[in-house]
């Protein structure tokens, strides 16, 4: 009887260890999926913070490369690229976006009337002017800034046709607000990336845009 008892105890112990192994494997398999869900729900904010972190005390944005090395810093600015109303924030994922199979919102939307001048939020160099309405972004301008920062200005009515490699700064008109591409109404869609990684524009921009000079819709 004692030998049988020992065998039964060993079997029970082995069974418990096997269960632990299976549970551990299940956790390891589920964690990456869980992480993707968390990042998607947060609008990629957590990922963006790894390359651009706003110090809430100094109001300076620390910039990092993809290996985590600090490469520079820039101060936050109030140079919003257009006047208007903020109608959609970075990272939102409303039901209508989900129904269309769209991911989280990749930038900030500023609504105003067609023709509102658009200016860079930061000094940089023109990469391209796309004056053809054949994409979701519509007519657009893309600018390269220091520290591998890029900004894209979508849904323009027209671009200012500034030649690529031309240096521009806040106050220089690069285009005019419009309703081209996949748009629900006249607005500017501003996207900012660091090393190609989406970053919330509010990391760099303080406050809100100057109010528009018209009483239009705030869709």
C-alpha positions, -999 to +999 in steps of 0.1 A: +000+000+000+028+024+009+044+019-026+010+026-043+006+057-021+040+070-032+032+065-068-001+083-065+016+112-048+042+114-076+015+113-103-003+141-085+029+161-083+038+156-119+003+166-129+006+199-110+040+206-126+025+199-160-003+223-153+021+250-143+040+245-175+009+248-196-003+278-177+031+295-182+031+288-219-005+301-222+005+334-205+036+338-227+014+333-258-013+357-246+009+386-234+020+398-269-017+398-280-026+417-249+002+442-255-011+448-291-046+454-278-033+479-251-012+498-276-041+500-301-065+512-274-041+538-262-038+552-298-001+543-299+007+569-273+028+545-253+049+538-284+052+575-293+065+583-258+095+561-264+108+585-291+094+619-279+087+626-242+074+659-230+088+669-196+057+685-179+079+707-157+105+721-182+081+720-211+109+705-232+104+675-255+132+650-251+138+631-284+152+595-286+163+572-314+148+537-317+176+523-295+166+546-266+195+570-270+187+607-264+195+626-296+182+661-288+154+682-274+130+709-286+108+733-267+070+731-270+055+757-292+023+776-297+028+777-335-003+758-345-004+753-382-039+767-387-066+786-369-098+767-361-115+743-338-100+709-327-125+684-339-107+651-333-078+642-311-049+618-316-056+582-308-094+583-309-111+552-323-147+560-326-173+535-338-175+550-372-138+545-377-141+509-366-170+503-390-149+515-418-120+493-407-099+523-398-073+522-370-069+548-342-067+584-354-032+592-365-032+630-358-051+660-348-079+676-369-084+714-370-116+725-387-120+759-404-133+773-437-117+763-470-087+785-479-074+790-443-036+794-446-015+765-434+020+770-419+046+746-404+045+741-367+083+740-367+111+750-390+121+724-415+126+714-451+099+706-477+100+669-487+071+671-511+040+689-523+012+666-534-013+686-553-032+655-566-063+644-548-058+606-551-053+593-516-070+593-481-047+622-472-058+642-502-036+671-513-008+674-488+026+687-478+053+668-459+082+685-440+114+671-426+125+687-393+155+681-370+160+649-350+141+628-376+108+646-370+084+648-399+051+665-402+023+659-428-005+683-435-035+666-452-068+674-469-055+707-483-075+726-509-042+734-526-005+735-518+018+765-521+040+745-545+072+753-527+101+733-542+114+703-523+145+710-502+133+745-496+136+755-459+104+769-443+095+781-408+063+790-389+045+818-406+054+807-442+023+796-460+027+760-473-009+754-484-045+761-478-070+742-457-095+721-477-117+691-479-098+667-502-091+630-496-111+610-470-126+640-452-159+647-433-156+684-439-131+712-443-102+707-419-065+701-416-053+667-405-018+671-389+004+641-384+037+641-367+062+612-366+096+607-350+117+580-367+085+571-386+067+565-353+034+583-347+035+609-319+007+629-305+010+664-320+001+678-285+035+665-274+050+695-293+021+719-294+008+738-264-026+752-258-051+752-287-052+769-322-063+805-325-100+807-329-113+810-365-128+842-377-160+826-388-190+809-372-188+776-391-196+740-382-175+722-356-182+687-370 
